[in-house]
Amino acid sequence: MREFLAIFIAILATAWIGCEPTGGAVNAEDKEPHFLEGRRQMQQRDFEGAERSFHKALEANPRSSLAHYEIGLLYLTRKSAPAAAIYHLQRYLSLQPNAPNGKDVQNHIEALKGDLARDILGSPQHAPDTAIQQLRSQLNQMAAENQALRHQLQSRGINPNPRPATNSTVQLPQPGGTSTPPPPVASRKHKVQSGENPTAIARRYGIQLQELYAANPGLNPSKLQIGQELIIPTRE
């Protein structure tokens, strides 16, 4: 009888242990070989190797929340890649909506979004990223050169934006003939005053903003200075 009771108690104990919550999916992620290798490399400060291992863990299990979390932390602390850090940390929260560190992770995400916005747009306290500034400068220069070319074409009677050809007959100049020259272009100067910008100046003289840029190649609205002379184009 005692032998039977011992066997019965052992069966109950086994059943109780099997029903105890163990964290299933999370434990499986934590035991994945590539993930374990990444954690070991992190302890050895081999961050490049750890990143590769965590990515391999994601290849083995794309829903590995822990791998996303570790990669997000790497991009947050070791690499200047806020967009990548945001992606992996958001993926971690989507896979672990009830994570105990969820609030801290969300705070990291919001801070990264702010950094990303400052890099692109700049702020009163932080200038835009150097690469963004150079790109903006190049775009402004290209826009000014484009407007100058348009102005030159227009002054020669050439439409820079020709309409699609229609069935109407086009009058071509005859060989040896003379063409009617375009009306002369006159101009005057304007000295920039406090609070003025190109849009306000163009409106004041009743001209298009593009015409103002075309007459003043290289004009940079952000570097407009009081007393700076601008050419105001007019047609007689």
Helices and strands as residue ranges (DSSP letters): H 2-19, H 24-30, H 33-43, H 47-60, H 65-77, H 82-95, H 102-121, H 130-155, E 185-191, H 198-205, H 209-215, G 221-223, E 229-235
